[in-house]
Amino acid sequence: MNIGLIPQKWARLTPNKVAVIDEQRNRRISFRELEDLVNKIANGLISIGLQKGDRVGILSKNSIEHLALFYACGRIGLIAQPMNWRLSSSEVIKIIENGNPSIVIVDSDLSELGKQVQAETDLVDRWFEYGETGDQSFESLVQAQSSVDPSPTSNHKAEDPFFILYTGGTTGESKGALHSHESVWYGMQNQTVAERIVPSDVYMLTGQMFHIPVVLAMNYHAHGCPLVLMNFDATLALNLIEKEKVSAFLGVTTMLNWMMAVPNFESFNLSTLRNIQYGGGPMPSRVIREALDAFPCSLIQGYGQTEGTTMTFLSQEDHNLAIRENFHPERLRSCGREGFVTTIRIVDADGNVVPQDNETPGEIIVKSKANMIGYFGRPDLTSQTIRNGWMWTGDIATWDSDGYCYIVDRAKDMIISGGENIYSIQVEEAIAKHQGVLEVAVIGIPDDEWGESVKAFVVAKPGYDLSPEDIMLTAKSNLASYQKPKYVEFVKELPKAPTGKILKRNLRSTFN
C-alpha cells in the first residue's frame, strides 16, 4: 500500500486520459505525463540526498507540481509537509520548527513569503522555487532526472508516514497531524462508499492541498478520474463545472452560500453534477433546502477533522427523505452516522457512553484506521487526544437511537450564561432561518451580571438591508429566552481558516 503509486496504475491503464486540469495556470496533463513528472521529482529528491523519513516542506497554492510532490514523496518514503501559505511568516516558521524539513519548495506565486521565511530562519539548508516567475531551481533539478520509477526495489510499509497536515488552528494552535499511507487509504474507503465514486466522475478540488481535502482528490485519482484544480472563487467554480463537466466536489457551507449568491446563478449549466459533499461546519437547514433546490444533484454531509479525515456521513437518502418526504427532518441538523471504516461513540468525561436519547451531551470519540498516527513531535498532545485506541475530537454532541450524531458545539465554544449552557450552533441555526442571512457566527462575551452574554456576528445576503431587530425577532421565534443574542453586529465577512471554518477565536479576541 503506497499512495504514491496511484498515478502509475492509471498511466498504465489510461495513459492518454487527462489526469489534472489547472485552469488558472492554463495547463492540463495526462496520467502518463503525471507519472513521468512524479518519477522525475522522486529521482531529483533522491539525487540531493534525501532519505526515507525526511520531510519535504511545500509552500504552494494548488498546482500540478504540488500534487506531484505528494505522490513523489510517498513513492520513495519521504514525508510531505505542506504549509498554509495564508499564515504569517512567523506562523510558517513555527510549522518549519515542528516538522524540521530537509528542504522547502516554494511556488513562485508565494515568492515574497518564501523569501521572508527563508530570511528569518536558518533551519532549512536548501530552498527550491518553481513557477513562471521563479528562479527555476526546482525545474532545473527535475528536468535533469530520469522518468524511470525509482521505487521498485524499495521496502515501504503501509504504516510508514506519508504526510503531515496542520490543523486550521481554530483553537489558536496549529498542530501537525501525521498520517500514514494506511490511514489515508482507509480514509479513502470511507469516502468511496459515501460518495459512491464512479470512473466517469470529474472531481473539482475547491479546498487547499495543505489540508485534508487533498485526500478526497487523491481518492478520485485512485479511481482513474480527472482532477480539476482551483484556488476558490465562486464564479470560477461555476464556470469550471460547466466547462470541464465536473460531477463532484466538496463545498464547505461558506462556498455553497457564495456560489448560490453569484449573479445569474441560474444561467450556468451545472447539469453534469452528480454529487456535492459539504462539511467544514454545520449547514443551517434552510441553506440545505436552498442548495438541494439550486444544484441539480444529490447532497451528502461529511463530518471530519484533519486528525481523522471524514468520520460520519449524512447520506444522499437522508437528505432526500428529510426534504422531499418530511421523514425525520431533524436529521438535517445532524452530521449523520459513522462511516464505513469508522466506529463512533459519544461519551461523558469519564469515557462512559451516554444514552442515545438525543438529549444527553457528550464528546465524540472515534476508533478507525483512518485516524492519524499522532501529532508530529508532540507526544504530549497525542496522549491527550488518542486514548486506548480512541481519538477524542473535542466536539460535543448528542445521538439518537439510530446512531445519528447531532453536534451541539465545540467544547471551547459553549457559552455559559447565568448558569445555563448555551450551544452556539443552536443559536446560529435559529438565526440562519432568516432568508436574508448569508452567514452567522455566535460567541459568548464577558458579562458582569450573567458571566457571559450571547453575541451574533451576521453577514447579510446581497440586496438585504437587515437590522439587529430583524435578527432578534427571528431568534425569539425559534429559541428559549435565555438563548437569544443580546448583541448583534453586522460584518462584511467572517474570519475563516483555509478550510472554510469560521475562526471564532478571532471574534472573541476583541473581548479578551
GIBELJO-V76251 format. One record per residue. RES is the residue in three letters. PHI is phi in degrees with one decimal (999 if undefined). PSI is psi as a letter, one per 20 degrees, with the letter a starting at -180 (none if undefined). OMEGA is omega in whole degrees, 0 to 359 (NA if undefined). Layout:
res: (RES/RES)
phi: (PHI/PHI)
psi: (PSI/PSI)
omega: (OMEGA/OMEGA)
//
This chain:
res: (MET/ASN/ILE/GLY/LEU/ILE/PRO/GLN/LYS/TRP/ALA/ARG/LEU/THR/PRO/ASN/LYS/VAL/ALA/VAL/ILE/ASP/GLU/GLN/ARG/ASN/ARG/ARG/ILE/SER/PHE/ARG/GLU/LEU/GLU/ASP/LEU/VAL/ASN/LYS/ILE/ALA/ASN/GLY/LEU/ILE/SER/ILE/GLY/LEU/GLN/LYS/GLY/ASP/ARG/VAL/GLY/ILE/LEU/SER/LYS/ASN/SER/ILE/GLU/HIS/LEU/ALA/LEU/PHE/TYR/ALA/CYS/GLY/ARG/ILE/GLY/LEU/ILE/ALA/GLN/PRO/MET/ASN/TRP/ARG/LEU/SER/SER/SER/GLU/VAL/ILE/LYS/ILE/ILE/GLU/ASN/GLY/ASN/PRO/SER/ILE/VAL/ILE/VAL/ASP/SER/ASP/LEU/SER/GLU/LEU/GLY/LYS/GLN/VAL/GLN/ALA/GLU/THR/ASP/LEU/VAL/ASP/ARG/TRP/PHE/GLU/TYR/GLY/GLU/THR/GLY/ASP/GLN/SER/PHE/GLU/SER/LEU/VAL/GLN/ALA/GLN/SER/SER/VAL/ASP/PRO/SER/PRO/THR/SER/ASN/HIS/LYS/ALA/GLU/ASP/PRO/PHE/PHE/ILE/LEU/TYR/THR/GLY/GLY/THR/THR/GLY/GLU/SER/LYS/GLY/ALA/LEU/HIS/SER/HIS/GLU/SER/VAL/TRP/TYR/GLY/MET/GLN/ASN/GLN/THR/VAL/ALA/GLU/ARG/ILE/VAL/PRO/SER/ASP/VAL/TYR/MET/LEU/THR/GLY/GLN/MET/PHE/HIS/ILE/PRO/VAL/VAL/LEU/ALA/MET/ASN/TYR/HIS/ALA/HIS/GLY/CYS/PRO/LEU/VAL/LEU/MET/ASN/PHE/ASP/ALA/THR/LEU/ALA/LEU/ASN/LEU/ILE/GLU/LYS/GLU/LYS/VAL/SER/ALA/PHE/LEU/GLY/VAL/THR/THR/MET/LEU/ASN/TRP/MET/MET/ALA/VAL/PRO/ASN/PHE/GLU/SER/PHE/ASN/LEU/SER/THR/LEU/ARG/ASN/ILE/GLN/TYR/GLY/GLY/GLY/PRO/MET/PRO/SER/ARG/VAL/ILE/ARG/GLU/ALA/LEU/ASP/ALA/PHE/PRO/CYS/SER/LEU/ILE/GLN/GLY/TYR/GLY/GLN/THR/GLU/GLY/THR/THR/MET/THR/PHE/LEU/SER/GLN/GLU/ASP/HIS/ASN/LEU/ALA/ILE/ARG/GLU/ASN/PHE/HIS/PRO/GLU/ARG/LEU/ARG/SER/CYS/GLY/ARG/GLU/GLY/PHE/VAL/THR/THR/ILE/ARG/ILE/VAL/ASP/ALA/ASP/GLY/ASN/VAL/VAL/PRO/GLN/ASP/ASN/GLU/THR/PRO/GLY/GLU/ILE/ILE/VAL/LYS/SER/LYS/ALA/ASN/MET/ILE/GLY/TYR/PHE/GLY/ARG/PRO/ASP/LEU/THR/SER/GLN/THR/ILE/ARG/ASN/GLY/TRP/MET/TRP/THR/GLY/ASP/ILE/ALA/THR/TRP/ASP/SER/ASP/GLY/TYR/CYS/TYR/ILE/VAL/ASP/ARG/ALA/LYS/ASP/MET/ILE/ILE/SER/GLY/GLY/GLU/ASN/ILE/TYR/SER/ILE/GLN/VAL/GLU/GLU/ALA/ILE/ALA/LYS/HIS/GLN/GLY/VAL/LEU/GLU/VAL/ALA/VAL/ILE/GLY/ILE/PRO/ASP/ASP/GLU/TRP/GLY/GLU/SER/VAL/LYS/ALA/PHE/VAL/VAL/ALA/LYS/PRO/GLY/TYR/ASP/LEU/SER/PRO/GLU/ASP/ILE/MET/LEU/THR/ALA/LYS/SER/ASN/LEU/ALA/SER/TYR/GLN/LYS/PRO/LYS/TYR/VAL/GLU/PHE/VAL/LYS/GLU/LEU/PRO/LYS/ALA/PRO/THR/GLY/LYS/ILE/LEU/LYS/ARG/ASN/LEU/ARG/SER/THR/PHE/ASN)
phi: (999/-142.6/-60.7/-65.1/-89.0/-55.5/-63.0/-61.8/-61.8/-81.5/-68.1/-81.7/-85.6/-135.7/-59.5/-95.6/-71.5/-64.8/-100.0/-138.5/-119.6/-114.3/-63.5/-69.9/-106.8/55.7/-136.1/-149.0/-134.2/-85.6/-64.0/-64.0/-68.3/-65.6/-61.1/-61.2/-65.1/-59.2/-65.2/-64.7/-63.6/-59.3/-64.2/-65.4/-67.2/-66.3/-64.7/-98.1/95.7/-71.8/-126.3/-48.7/93.9/-66.4/-94.6/-117.7/-74.0/-129.8/-117.9/-154.2/-75.9/-60.9/-162.7/-62.2/-61.9/-60.4/-63.4/-62.4/-64.4/-56.8/-63.6/-65.4/-61.5/-61.6/-58.6/-116.1/84.5/-85.7/-114.2/-72.5/-128.4/-69.9/-123.0/-71.3/-76.5/-86.7/-79.3/-73.0/-60.5/-66.2/-72.2/-62.6/-62.5/-61.1/-67.1/-63.6/-63.2/-71.3/-86.0/49.0/-68.8/-73.9/-139.5/-130.0/-112.7/-115.9/-69.9/-62.6/-63.4/-113.9/-57.2/-62.4/-64.0/-59.4/-66.7/-65.4/-63.2/-59.8/-72.9/-101.7/-142.4/-115.1/-78.5/-109.5/-77.4/-130.4/-121.4/-127.1/-134.4/-133.7/117.9/-59.6/-100.2/-88.2/-87.0/67.0/-65.3/-71.2/-60.2/-64.5/-63.9/-75.1/-63.1/-80.9/-98.4/-77.8/-94.6/-79.1/-58.7/-87.3/-101.0/-56.1/-93.4/-76.1/-116.0/-105.5/-117.1/-60.3/-84.5/-64.0/-62.2/-114.8/-153.0/-114.5/-111.1/-92.2/-62.0/-67.7/75.5/-65.9/-100.8/98.7/-131.4/-83.7/-113.7/-92.0/-83.4/-89.8/-113.5/-98.5/-58.5/-66.3/-65.7/-65.7/-60.8/-69.1/-60.8/-64.1/-63.3/-56.0/-69.6/-59.0/-67.6/-69.4/-85.9/56.7/-64.4/-125.9/-61.0/-84.3/-65.5/-127.0/-105.9/-107.5/-89.7/-93.3/-87.8/-94.6/-69.5/-84.2/-129.7/-60.1/-57.1/-61.3/-66.6/-63.5/-65.1/-60.6/-64.4/-64.5/-60.4/-61.3/-97.5/78.9/-93.6/-65.6/-121.2/-101.9/-95.5/-158.9/-110.4/-55.3/-146.7/-60.7/-67.9/-60.2/-58.2/-65.2/-63.3/-69.1/-58.1/-69.1/-71.4/-97.5/56.6/-63.2/-111.2/-154.8/-162.9/-99.7/-125.4/-64.3/-50.4/-58.5/-62.7/-64.5/-58.5/-71.9/-64.1/-68.9/-88.5/-63.6/-56.0/61.0/-49.4/-65.9/-80.5/-81.4/-86.2/-109.7/-66.4/-81.0/-63.7/-106.5/-157.5/-121.3/-100.1/-120.9/-176.0/76.5/138.4/-67.4/-108.7/-55.6/-56.6/-60.9/-69.7/-59.6/-63.8/-63.8/-66.4/-65.3/-76.9/-82.2/-100.2/-85.7/-158.9/-83.7/-122.7/-133.8/-108.2/-120.5/-102.9/-156.1/-142.7/-55.1/-73.0/-134.7/47.9/-96.9/-114.0/-132.6/-140.0/-101.7/-73.1/-60.1/-65.6/-58.5/-64.9/-64.6/-65.1/-67.5/-83.8/-82.0/-120.1/56.1/-93.6/48.6/-61.8/-63.1/-68.4/-64.8/-90.4/-96.0/-106.8/85.6/-119.8/-56.0/-74.6/-57.8/-112.2/-125.8/-115.3/-115.7/-135.0/-119.0/-131.1/-83.5/-61.3/-94.4/88.1/-84.7/-65.2/-82.6/-60.4/-88.0/-109.7/57.4/-129.9/-85.9/-81.4/-158.4/-97.4/-72.7/-122.8/-133.8/-117.2/-168.7/-72.9/-84.6/-70.6/-60.1/-67.2/163.5/-83.3/-60.7/70.5/-131.0/-61.4/-65.1/-69.0/-62.0/-68.0/-74.3/-93.2/-109.6/-130.0/52.3/84.9/-106.5/-97.3/-89.7/-86.2/82.9/-98.1/-94.9/-150.2/-114.8/-146.5/-101.9/-67.0/-96.1/87.5/-75.8/-101.6/-120.3/-71.3/-101.9/176.6/-71.8/-54.5/-80.8/-100.3/-67.2/-103.7/-116.0/-125.2/59.3/82.8/-96.8/-82.2/-118.3/-92.7/-60.5/-63.0/-65.4/-67.5/-62.8/-60.1/-66.4/-66.0/-68.0/-67.4/-71.7/-66.3/-89.4/-92.3/-85.3/-145.6/-149.2/-135.2/-120.4/-135.2/-99.4/-120.2/-57.8/-140.7/-61.4/-89.2/-103.4/90.1/-140.6/-120.7/-88.3/-124.8/-112.3/-105.1/-124.3/-106.0/-85.1/-66.2/-55.3/92.8/-106.7/-110.5/-92.1/-120.2/-55.4/-63.6/-59.6/-69.0/-61.4/-65.2/-62.8/-63.9/-60.5/-78.9/-127.1/-133.9/-68.6/-57.1/-72.0/-88.4/-65.4/-67.1/-87.0/-132.3/-131.1/-126.6/-91.9/-130.6/-73.2/-155.6/-101.9/-66.8/-135.8/-76.3/-59.0/-75.1/97.6/-71.6/-73.8/-90.9/-67.7/-63.0/-66.7/-67.4/-74.7/-58.6/-63.6/-103.1/-81.3)
psi: (o/o/h/i/i/g/h/g/g/i/h/g/g/m/h/i/q/p/g/p/o/n/h/h/j/l/q/q/q/r/h/g/h/g/g/g/g/g/g/g/g/g/h/g/h/h/h/j/j/q/r/p/i/q/q/o/p/o/n/q/r/p/r/g/g/g/g/h/h/g/g/g/g/h/h/j/j/r/o/p/m/q/q/o/i/i/r/r/h/h/h/g/h/h/g/g/h/g/h/l/q/h/r/p/p/p/p/h/i/k/g/g/g/g/h/g/g/h/h/i/q/k/h/p/h/p/p/q/q/r/r/h/j/a/j/j/h/g/h/h/g/g/h/i/r/q/j/p/p/i/i/h/j/q/n/q/q/h/j/q/q/g/r/o/p/p/q/i/k/i/j/i/o/o/q/o/o/p/q/r/h/g/h/g/g/h/h/h/g/g/g/g/g/g/i/l/p/q/h/i/q/p/p/p/o/h/r/q/i/j/r/h/i/h/h/g/g/h/g/h/h/h/j/k/q/q/p/p/q/r/o/p/p/g/g/g/g/g/g/h/g/g/g/j/l/p/i/q/r/p/o/r/g/g/g/h/g/h/g/h/i/p/p/k/h/i/i/p/o/k/i/i/p/h/p/p/p/q/b/j/r/q/p/q/h/g/h/g/g/g/g/h/h/g/p/l/r/r/q/q/p/p/p/r/r/h/h/j/b/p/h/q/p/o/r/g/h/g/g/g/g/g/g/h/j/k/o/l/h/i/i/i/i/r/j/b/r/q/r/h/k/q/p/q/q/p/r/a/h/j/j/p/p/q/q/m/j/k/h/o/q/a/p/p/q/p/p/q/i/i/q/r/g/a/p/p/j/m/h/g/h/g/h/h/h/o/p/k/i/p/p/p/h/j/p/p/r/r/q/a/i/j/j/p/p/o/p/h/r/q/h/i/i/p/p/o/o/k/i/p/p/p/o/h/h/h/g/g/g/g/h/i/h/p/i/j/p/g/q/q/p/p/r/p/q/p/p/h/g/i/g/q/q/p/p/p/p/p/p/q/q/p/i/p/n/q/r/h/h/g/g/g/g/g/g/h/i/i/r/q/g/i/i/q/p/h/q/p/p/p/q/h/r/q/p/q/r/h/i/i/p/p/n/h/h/h/h/h/h/h/i/none)
omega: (179/183/180/181/183/181/183/182/185/170/178/185/182/188/185/179/179/181/184/176/177/187/185/176/177/180/170/181/179/177/177/180/177/179/178/180/179/181/179/178/180/179/178/180/176/184/179/169/179/183/183/179/176/178/177/179/180/177/191/167/178/181/176/180/181/179/180/178/175/182/181/178/180/183/187/172/175/181/178/180/178/184/182/183/177/180/174/180/181/178/176/180/177/178/177/179/180/186/180/182/177/178/172/179/189/171/183/173/181/186/182/178/180/180/178/178/181/181/186/178/177/183/184/183/188/179/176/180/176/178/187/182/181/182/176/182/179/178/180/178/187/186/181/188/175/176/177/181/182/193/187/183/184/182/182/181/182/183/177/177/180/177/172/176/183/180/182/178/182/177/175/180/179/184/184/178/182/179/176/173/181/183/176/181/179/174/176/180/176/183/181/180/184/183/179/186/176/185/181/181/169/188/177/179/181/179/181/183/177/176/192/177/178/178/178/179/179/180/176/175/180/177/178/183/175/180/178/181/173/166/204/167/188/181/178/180/180/178/181/177/182/186/187/178/179/180/184/173/173/178/175/186/180/182/181/177/183/177/180/180/179/178/180/178/185/183/180/177/182/190/181/181/177/186/172/171/175/182/180/182/183/175/179/183/180/182/176/180/179/181/179/177/186/184/185/185/178/176/166/174/174/175/181/177/175/184/187/188/182/193/176/181/167/194/176/181/178/180/183/180/181/184/188/186/179/179/184/180/179/181/174/177/180/173/174/184/184/181/187/183/188/173/183/169/173/192/174/185/180/179/179/181/180/180/177/183/182/177/185/182/175/181/176/172/191/170/183/173/175/178/177/172/181/176/185/176/182/179/179/179/179/182/176/187/181/184/179/176/180/177/180/191/187/179/181/185/165/173/184/186/178/176/176/184/181/180/179/176/162/180/183/185/180/181/177/183/181/180/179/174/178/181/187/181/179/179/179/178/181/181/182/176/176/187/179/181/176/179/177/174/183/178/172/178/183/179/185/183/188/184/173/172/181/175/180/172/189/170/181/174/175/178/179/178/185/175/175/180/177/181/180/181/178/180/183/182/184/186/169/186/185/182/186/176/175/181/175/177/178/181/179/178/178/178/184/168/179/178/184/179/179/182/181/178/176/178/182/188/180/187/181/NA)
//
